């Protein structure tokens, strides 16, 4: 569906907002209807089918919960579950936005809005209807998409969407293989710097001697092997984004040099007295836990404050529930195409075996395991025996602390009891202290 074929309903108790949105959208859409009183929502959506509803989150004197938009969102979804709802608010409230997305909203906007943003948001929703991508949430970048529909990854998407257009310095935290580099790239691709350079540096792999020359550059003759001038990564990223990966592994001395550059916003190449101004957006990533970064003997607090205006925590794959199935199908399709194989069907035992593995190597491990399975498979049906997990990965798994995520704990408890009772649901429910119906609901929830 295209914008000119769309029917839009706008609900807000501010007449000026209704007028502004009607004037903006009416020339672009098939029909735009405005409504001042949210109590009339039921009658409006019963009388007519709308492609997108733009709904204010706060109304005066109607529902005294502070979350009126959530209340009316539920009312809309009860009558028209297929209708996309965009919530609009005067308050940039991340927690409320996350809750709204979890409870069925398609997107949210913040007052005062930019007209281009509203038009792009509605257009994206309509294009999503056309391509029938419902049920799979993805944040696209110029390279690979970040795919998932679990609550934890949706939280990441909301924060990414919020901070990407800003110039805030971002610190991405998470275990190896969770996709921190994809988040960094998506932040750049969704920023106003997207047409400028994106420069990645694995600073954890740089020796002390290479750290300054790589980041700040050098002049010919600055040291023995400096046969010509070389631009540093800071200067190369000027106007764009500089991504410093494994920032937690640099020494205290390197931290001081980095802090000086970030404070002064200039770099001085080795062998030069000329300071070069830089304009960059800084993104850093590390697999270290926050408590380690908080240790001043290992990491300077003043540098943490500089690089961590906002942090984004990438969840481990074991905490992402049904995302394992979504990602598995995604990667299998990619590798089937890469190795010129027909589309694959997945045996239920294949999916079950994937879900039981804790994936200490996270998405990267899943990707490599599935590539091996596609390469080694003789048919177009992938079976449990096609999955071979690395002995190195299994060894890592034994030293990895168990997940404290409540869903993971419950899922593992159910699996343990079912295996003990050889799949007998009645015995397992009794041992778990729940009814058979409750156990079946949980089996469906975790796709067991």
C-alpha positions in Angstrom: 0.0 0.0 0.0 1.2 3.5 -0.8 0.5 6.7 1.1 -2.0 8.1 -1.4 -4.3 5.1 -0.8 -4.2 5.3 3.0 -7.0 6.2 5.4 -5.7 7.9 8.5 -7.4 8.7 11.8 -5.8 11.3 14.1 -6.9 11.5 17.8 -5.8 14.4 20.0 -7.5 16.8 22.4 -5.4 19.7 21.1 -7.3 21.3 18.1 -4.0 22.9 16.9 -2.4 19.4 16.6 -5.4 18.1 14.7 -5.3 21.0 12.3 -1.6 20.7 11.7 -1.7 17.0 11.0 -4.8 17.3 8.8 -3.1 20.0 6.7 0.1 17.9 6.5 -1.4 14.6 5.6 -4.6 15.5 3.6 -2.7 16.2 0.3 -0.8 13.0 0.6 -3.4 10.5 1.8 -6.7 9.2 0.5 -8.6 10.4 3.6 -7.7 12.0 6.9 -10.2 12.1 9.8 -9.5 13.9 13.0 -11.1 13.2 16.4 -10.9 15.4 19.5 -12.7 13.1 22.0 -11.1 9.7 22.5 -14.4 8.3 23.8 -15.5 8.3 20.2 -12.7 6.0 19.0 -15.0 2.9 19.2 -17.6 4.5 16.9 -15.0 5.8 14.5 -13.2 2.5 13.9 -16.5 0.6 13.8 -17.8 2.8 11.1 -14.6 2.8 9.0 -11.4 0.8 8.5 -8.2 2.8 9.0 -4.8 1.9 7.8 -3.0 3.9 10.5 -4.2 5.6 13.7 -2.2 8.5 15.2 -3.0 8.6 18.9 -2.1 11.1 21.5 -0.8 9.6 24.8 -2.2 12.1 27.2 -5.8 13.5 27.4 -7.2 15.8 29.9 -9.7 14.4 32.5 -10.5 11.2 30.8 -8.5 8.3 32.2 -6.5 9.3 35.2 -3.7 6.8 34.9 -1.1 9.0 33.3 -1.0 6.4 30.5 -4.1 7.3 28.6 -2.5 6.5 25.3 -1.9 2.9 26.5 -5.5 2.6 27.6 -6.9 3.7 24.2 -4.3 1.6 22.4 -5.8 -1.4 24.1 -9.3 -0.4 23.1 -8.3 0.0 19.5 -6.5 -3.4 19.4 -9.5 -5.1 20.9 -11.7 -4.0 18.0 -9.2 -3.7 15.2 -6.1 -5.8 16.1 -4.7 -5.4 12.5 -4.7 -1.6 12.6 -1.3 0.1 13.1 -1.2 2.6 15.9 1.4 5.4 16.2 1.5 7.0 19.6 2.5 10.7 19.9 3.6 12.4 23.1 5.1 15.6 24.4 7.4 13.6 26.6 10.5 11.6 25.4 9.8 8.8 27.8 11.8 5.7 26.9 10.1 3.4 29.4 6.6 4.4 28.2 7.6 4.0 24.6 9.0 0.5 25.3 5.8 -0.4 27.0 3.7 0.9 24.1 5.6 -1.1 21.6 5.3 -4.2 23.7 1.6 -3.8 24.0 0.9 -3.4 20.3 1.9 0.1 19.0 3.7 0.2 15.7 5.8 3.3 16.5 5.9 6.4 18.6 6.7 10.1 17.9 7.6 13.0 20.1 6.2 16.5 20.1 7.3 18.8 18.6 7.5 16.6 15.6 9.2 17.0 12.3 6.8 16.7 9.3 9.3 14.5 7.4 9.5 12.1 10.4 5.8 11.6 10.5 5.5 11.0 6.8 8.4 8.6 6.8 7.0 6.7 9.8 3.6 6.2 8.1 5.2 5.3 4.8 7.4 2.6 6.5 4.3 1.1 8.2 2.4 1.0 4.9 5.3 -0.6 3.1 5.5 -3.1 5.9 1.9 -4.1 5.3 2.6 -4.5 1.6 5.7 -6.7 2.1 3.9 -8.7 4.7 6.7 -8.6 7.2 4.5 -8.6 10.3 5.8 -10.7 13.2 9.5 -10.2 12.4 11.0 -7.0 13.7 14.2 -5.8 12.2 16.4 -2.7 12.4 18.0 -2.4 8.9 21.5 -1.1 8.2 23.5 -0.8 5.0 25.0 -4.2 5.7 23.1 -6.8 7.8 19.8 -6.4 9.6 19.3 -6.9 13.3 16.4 -9.4 13.6 14.2 -10.4 16.5 10.8 -10.1 18.1 11.7 -10.9 21.8 11.0 -8.2 24.4 14.7 -7.8 25.2 15.7 -7.1 21.6 12.7 -4.8 21.2 14.0 -2.8 24.1 17.3 -2.4 22.2 15.4 -1.3 19.1 13.5 1.4 20.9 16.7 2.8 22.5 18.6 2.6 19.2 15.7 4.5 17.4 15.8 7.1 20.1 19.5 7.8 20.2 20.6 7.2 16.6 19.6 10.7 15.3 21.5 12.4 18.1 25.3 13.0 18.4 25.4 11.4 21.9 28.4 9.2 22.6 27.2 5.5 22.9 28.8 2.6 24.8 27.6 -0.8 23.6 27.9 -3.6 26.2 27.4 -7.3 25.7 29.1 -10.7 25.4 31.2 -11.6 22.4 29.0 -12.5 19.4 25.9 -10.7 20.4 26.1 -8.2 17.5 27.6 -5.1 19.0 29.2 -4.2 15.7 25.8 -4.3 14.0 24.3 -2.0 16.5 27.2 0.5 16.0 26.7 0.3 12.2 22.9 0.8 12.6 23.5 3.8 14.9 25.5 5.4 12.1 23.1 4.4 9.3 20.2 6.0 11.1 22.0 9.2 12.0 22.4 12.5 10.2 26.0 11.4 9.6 25.0 8.4 7.5 26.6 9.8 4.3 29.9 10.5 6.0 32.6 7.9 7.0 32.1 5.1 9.4 35.5 4.1 10.7 35.9 1.0 12.9 39.1 0.4 15.0 39.7 -2.7 17.2 41.6 -0.7 19.8 42.0 -3.7 22.0 44.4 -5.2 19.4 46.6 -2.2 19.1 50.0 -2.2 20.9 51.1 0.9 22.8 53.3 2.0 19.9 50.6 1.6 17.3 47.8 3.1 19.4 48.8 6.7 18.8 50.0 6.4 15.2 46.8 4.5 14.2 44.4 6.8 15.9 46.1 10.2 15.6 48.3 9.7 12.5 51.9 10.8 11.9 54.1 12.9 9.8 56.9 11.7 7.6 60.1 11.1 9.7 58.2 11.0 13.0 59.8 7.6 13.6 62.1 5.2 11.7 59.4 3.6 9.5 57.4 6.8 8.9 58.3 7.2 5.2 55.2 9.3 4.4 52.5 11.3 6.1 49.6 9.1 7.3 46.1 10.3 8.4 44.9 8.9 11.7 41.5 7.2 12.3 40.1 10.2 14.1 40.8 12.5 11.1 39.6 9.9 8.7 36.2 9.7 10.5 35.9 13.5 10.5 32.2 14.5 9.9 31.1 10.8 10.5 31.3 8.1 13.1 34.3 6.6 14.9 33.7 3.1 16.3 36.2 1.9 18.9 35.7 -1.8 19.5 37.0 -3.6 22.6 37.5 -0.2 24.4 37.7 -2.0 27.7 41.1 -3.6 26.8 43.2 -0.4 26.4 45.7 0.6 29.0 45.4 3.5 31.5 48.0 5.4 29.5 46.0 5.0 26.3 42.9 6.1 28.2 44.6 9.4 29.1 45.5 10.1 25.5 42.0 9.2 24.3 40.4 11.4 27.0 42.5 14.4 26.0 41.3 14.1 22.4 37.7 13.8 23.4 37.9 16.8 25.8 39.7 19.1 23.3 38.2 17.8 20.1 41.6 18.1 18.3 44.3 15.6 17.4 48.0 16.2 16.9 49.7 13.7 14.6 53.0 12.3 15.8 55.9 14.4 14.6 53.7 17.5 14.3 52.9 20.6 16.4 49.7 21.4 14.5 46.4 20.5 16.2 43.7 19.3 13.8 40.1 19.9 14.8 37.8 16.9 14.6 34.0 16.5 14.4 33.1 12.9 15.1 30.3 10.9 16.7 32.0 8.3 19.0 30.6 4.8 19.6 32.5 2.4 21.8 31.9 -1.3 22.6 33.2 -3.8 25.1 32.4 -7.3 26.4 33.5 -6.3 29.9 30.9 -6.2 32.7 29.9 -2.8 34.0 31.4 -3.6 37.5 34.8 -4.1 35.9 34.5 -0.8 34.0 33.6 0.8 37.4 37.0 -0.3 38.8 39.2 2.9 38.6 42.3 0.7 38.7 41.3 -0.6 35.3 39.3 2.2 33.7 39.2 5.9 34.4 35.8 7.2 35.5 36.2 10.5 33.7 36.7 8.6 30.4 33.6 6.4 31.1 31.5 9.6 31.5 32.9 10.8 28.2 32.1 7.7 26.1 28.9 6.7 27.9 26.3 9.4 27.4 23.9 6.5 26.7 24.6 2.7 27.0 23.0 0.0 24.9 23.2 -3.5 26.4 23.0 -6.4 23.8 21.3 -9.4 25.4 22.9 -12.9 25.1 21.2 -15.2 22.6 20.1 -17.6 25.4 17.8 -14.8 26.8 16.2 -14.0 23.5 13.6 -16.9 23.4 11.9 -17.3 20.0 14.6 -15.1 18.3 16.7 -18.3 18.0 14.1 -19.8 15.5 13.8 -16.5 13.6 17.6 -16.1 13.3 18.0 -19.8 12.4 15.6 -19.5 9.4 17.3 -16.2 8.4 20.8 -17.7 8.3 19.8 -21.0 6.7 18.1 -19.1 3.8 21.3 -17.0 3.4 23.6 -20.0 3.3 21.3 -22.1 1.1 21.6 -19.3 -1.5 25.3 -18.9 -0.9 26.0 -22.6 -1.5 23.4 -23.0 -4.3 21.2 -25.4 -2.4 17.4 -25.7 -2.5 15.3 -24.2 0.3 15.5 -26.2 3.5 12.8 -27.6 5.7 13.6 -27.8 9.5 12.8 -30.9 11.4 11.1 -30.2 14.8 14.0 -32.0 16.4 16.5 -29.7 14.7 14.8 -26.6 16.2 14.5 -28.3 19.6 18.2 -29.1 19.7 19.0 -25.5 18.8 16.9 -24.2 21.7 18.5 -26.5 24.2 22.0 -25.3 23.5 23.0 -22.3 25.6 25.1 -20.7 22.8 28.0 -19.2 24.8 29.2 -17.8 21.4 25.8 -16.1 20.9 24.6 -15.1 17.4 28.0 -15.6 15.9 28.2 -19.2 17.1 24.6 -19.8 15.8 25.6 -18.4 12.4 28.7 -20.7 12.1 26.8 -23.8 13.4 24.1 -23.3 10.7 26.6 -22.6 8.0 28.2 -26.0 8.8 24.8 -27.7 8.8 23.9 -26.3 5.4 27.2 -27.3 3.9 27.2 -30.8 5.2 23.5 -31.6 4.6 22.8 -34.1 1.8 19.1 -33.3 1.5 16.8 -30.4 1.9 15.6 -31.5 5.4 17.8 -30.4 8.3 17.7 -32.9 11.2 19.1 -32.8 14.7 22.2 -34.8 13.6 23.1 -32.0 11.2 23.8 -29.8 14.2 27.4 -30.2 15.4 28.5 -27.8 18.2 32.2 -27.1 18.5 34.1 -28.7 21.4 35.7 -25.3 22.1 32.2 -23.7 22.4 31.0 -26.5 24.7 34.1 -26.0 26.9 33.3 -22.3 27.1 29.7 -23.2 28.0 30.8 -25.1 31.1 32.6 -22.0 32.5 29.8 -19.6 31.6 27.7 -18.4 34.6 24.1 -19.6 34.3 21.6 -17.0 33.1 19.6 -15.3 35.9 16.8 -14.3 33.4 13.5 -15.5 34.9 12.3 -16.9 31.6 15.5 -18.8 31.1 15.3 -20.3 34.7 11.6 -21.3 34.2 12.4 -22.8 30.7 15.3 -24.8 32.1 13.3 -26.1 35.1 10.5 -27.3 32.7 13.0 -29.0 30.4 14.7 -30.8 33.4 11.4 -32.0 34.9 10.1 -33.2 31.5 13.3 -35.1 30.8 13.1 -36.6 34.3 9.5 -37.8 33.8 10.2 -38.9 30.2 7.8 -36.4 28.7 4.9 -37.2 31.0 3.0 -33.9 31.2 0.8 -34.8 34.2 3.7 -36.0 36.4 5.8 -33.0 35.3 3.0 -30.5 36.1 2.5 -32.1 39.5 6.2 -31.9 40.3 6.4 -28.3 39.2 3.4 -27.4 41.3 1.2 -26.1 38.5 -1.8 -27.4 36.5 -1.6 -29.3 33.3 -3.2 -26.4 31.5 -0.6 -24.0 33.0 2.2 -26.3 31.9 0.8 -26.5 28.3 0.7 -22.7 28.2 4.4 -22.6 29.2 5.3 -25.3 26.6 3.7 -23.2 24.0 5.3 -20.0 25.2 8.8 -21.5 25.0 8.0 -23.6 21.9 9.0 -26.8 23.7 
